[in-house]
Amino acid sequence: MKIVFLGTGSMQPTKERNVSSIYFNHESENILFDCGEGTQRQMRLKEISPTKITKIIVSHFHADHVLGLGGLLRTLEANEYNKTITIYGPKGVEKFVHNIIHSAYYGDSIKIKTIEIKPGIIINEEKFTVEAFQLDHSVPSFGFRLKEKDRRKINLEYLKKFELKQHPLLGELQKGKDIVWNDKKITAKKATNVVKGKIISIIFDTGYFNNIIKLAKDADLLISESTFSIEEKDKAREYKHLTAEDAAKIAKKSKAKKLILTHFSPRYKDISKLQKEAEKEFNSVECASDLMEINI
């Protein structure tokens, strides 16, 4: 799985940071989480083709998370995008997308499907799932848990005694099915090892609340908004955002392996203090920068 941070700021772009957008890739699936203004230019800088996007997930309808969507859809149309683009969003997503595409002169060639997000599994692909969690923000907002499905890896050493190397039957073992080879039964349990799928949890705009730990539980990578420093804790509570310390406490309580902070207020020219605040609560912390790429 690959993550690219296309925008790591909040509210408005700065010289260093664009507003919110995260790109996720798993083999042929390319999902865009949020699409703040300027997102498609960030994609160009990272050489991500807009026409490869298969799905767009909108966490909530605040401007810094959605105002790039109209331009991106226009680009897809101009490039003769011939698939159906699926856009997920909170209640009202169909009306929102309708308003976006009627805010300027568009053609009618692009096919769009909208799906209203509800808590639970919203995407179930062959090799991974995306689960939505309701957050606690000033408007309906969601976070997401991306999980690779467990897979079976062939135990080549074990198969040597059966003189079985390359054969279509290996595919059956990887599916967890027992096989018969040269009149001998080979069980999937002995012939394969289960490799646990990786977990990426993404916390978008929210205040701190206890159930958020479920979203991040045992994540290999936790990406969390950390809009404010502890010095602006009162503002974080007022506007229902997290401090860097909040994000670190979530990582610690959920037993996440690594925490990446993002969605920084433009008031902070130097975010190193946010990282230091988080590191007082959790060991493995990194601050995201625009166009940063993580492979997991």
N, C-alpha and C positions, 0 to 999 in steps of 0.2 A: 504494500500500500504506500502511496505517496501523497504528501500534503505540500501545497505551495501557499504561502501567505501572500496574497495579492494586495491586501490592505490591512494595516495593523493599528490605524488610528481610530479616533471616535469623533463624532459631531461634524468635523470639517477637515479637509485635507491640509497638510502642512508641507513644507519643503521636503521633509524626510519621510512622511507617511501618508499613504492614501487611506480612504475610509474602508469600511469592513468588506472583506471578501476572502474566502478560503476555497482553494481548488483541491479536489480529491480525485485521485486516480487509482483504479484497481483493474489491471489488464485493459479490457476494451471499454470499461465504464469510466466516464469523466463527469463528475458532479461538481457543480458550483454552489457553494453555500454562501448566500447573500451576494448582493451585487451593487455595492455603493458606486457613486459616480466615479468615473475614471477607471472602472474595473477592466474594461476591454483594452484600454491602453496598457495597463499593467500586464495583461495577458500577452500582448504583443511583445513587450519587453522581455517576457519570459519565454517567448516563442511557443505559446499555447494557442493552437488554432481554435477560434470560436466555434467552428463547424464540428469540432470533435466533442463538444459538450452534449451530453445525453440527457441530463436532468439538472434542474435548478431548484434549490431548496431555500426558501426565504424564512428566516427565523422569526422576524416580526417586521412591521411596516413603518418603522422609524426611517426618516429620510436617509440617514447615513448608511443604511443597509440595503436600500432598494432603488435609489434614483439612477443607477446605471443600467437598470434592466431595459428601459425603453431603447436606449442606444444599442445595446447588445442584440435585442430582437431585430432591430433595423439592420444591423450588420449581417445577421443570419439570413435575413430575407435577401439582402443584396448579393450574398454569396450563394444563393439558390440552395439553401439548406433544405434537403429533401426528406428528412425524417420528421417525426412528431416530437417536438420538445415538450417535456412534461415539467410543469412548474408546481411545486408544492408550497403551501403557505397556510397561515392561520385562517380562521373563519373570515370569509369575505375575499378570499384570494381570486375568485372568478371575477368579481367586480373590479378588484384592484388591477388585474391584468387587462381587463377591458378598457379601463380608464387610461392605462399606460399606452396601449397601442392606438388609442384614439386621441392622444394628446398631440399628434403630428400627422402628417400625410404619410400613411403606410400603404403598401399593396396588400393583397389578401392571399399571398401564396404560401406563407408559412403556417404550418399546422401546430396548434398549441392545445395541450391538454392540461387542465388545472385539477389539482387534488388538494382538498382541505386536510390539513394536518390535525391528527388527533393523537393523544398519547398511545404508544405502542409501536409495533413494527410497521413502518410505512414503506419500506423497500425490502424485498426478499429476493435477492439474486442467487444464482447457483453457488457462488463462493463467498458471499457476504450479506449481511443485513444492516439496515439503518433503523434504529429505534428512536422515537421522539419522546421527549420528556417536557412536561409543562414547567415553565420557569415562573418566577415571581417578579415581574417587571411592571412598569406603568401602563403598558399595553400588553395584549396577549403575545407571549414570546416562548420560543422553544429552544431546547438544547438537544443534542443528538449523540447517540452511541453507535459507532460503526464497529461491527464485529465480523472478523473473518470466521467462516465456518471451519470447524475442526476437520482435518484431512488425515488420510492414512498414507504413510510413507513405507514403501516396500523394504522389507528386511532382506537384503540381498544375501547376507551371510547364511541366514536360515534356509533360503531357497537353493543354495548351492548343493545341498545333499539330495535335492530332488532333480538336479540338473535342469532347472527351469530358470531361464534368463530373460529373453525377450519373447513375449507372447501376448496376444490380446487378453488372455485370461488374467494377466496382471491387473488389468483394469477392473475386473470383477473383485479382486482382492481389495483394491483401493476403495471400492464401494462398500466394503465390509462384508462381502459374501464369500463363503467357503467354496473351494473348487476341488475338482478331481483331476489329477495329472498322473498318467501312467498307472492308473488303477489305485492311486494313493490319494487320500483326502488331505488337502492342505487347508488349514483354518486361517481365516483372516486375522484372528487374534494373535496367532503365533507368527504369521508371515508378514505382518505389518505393525508399524508403531504409530500410535495416534499423536499427531502434532496439533497442539492447541492453537486455535486461531488468535491472532492479535486483536487488541481492542484499542480504538481511538475514541475518546470522549471529548465533545466540544461544548463548552458552556458559553452561550451568547448572553445578551444583556439580562441581568437578573440581580435581585437582592439576595442576601444570604438566607437560606432556610434549610432545615434539617434534612428533608427528603432529597436534596440535591446530591447527597452522598451516593445514592443509588445510581445516579447517572454516571458517576466517575468510578464506581467500585472496580477495583483491580485493573484499572486501565493501564495498558503499556505506555500510552501517551495521553495526558490530559492537557487539553488546550482550553484556557480560561480567560474570559475578559477580566481585566484588572484596571478598571478605568481610573481609580484614585489611589493616592498614597494614604497611609494611616492618618496622616495629618489632616486629610479631608474626609475623615470617617463619617462625620455628620452629613456632608453632602452626599456621600455614597448611600447612606440610609434614606435620605430625602428623595433622591432620584432613582432609588432601587438599582444600584450598581454594586460591584464588588471592589474591595481594596485588594492590593497585592497580598496582604496578610490573609484576607478571607480566602483567596484562591489557594494559598499554601495550606491553610487549615483543611480545606476540602481535599486537597491532594493527600495530606497526611491521614485524615480519617478514612478515606476511601482506599488507602493502600495502593495508590497509583505509583507507577515506577518513575515517571518523569513528568514534570510540569513545564509547560510553555505559556508565558504570559503574553497577552495581546490586548488590543482595543484600549490604547492609552489615551488619556485626555491630552488635548493639544497644549495644555498649560505646562506640561513637563518637557523641557528641552533635553534634560538628562534623566533617563529612566533607570539609571544604575541604582538609584536609591530604592526604587520599587523592587528590583531584584534582591537587594540586601534585606528589605523588609520581609520578603517571601522566604528568603534563606534562613531566617531566624526560626521558621516553623517547619521547613521542608528542605531536604538536602539537594535534590536534583532539580534545579530551576534554571530556565533560560528565558530571555526576553526575545520575542519575535521581532524581526525586521522585515520590511517589505521585500518581496521576492525570495525570501528564505525558503529553502526546500528541505523537507524531512522525509526520509525513507524508513519504513518500519516493516 
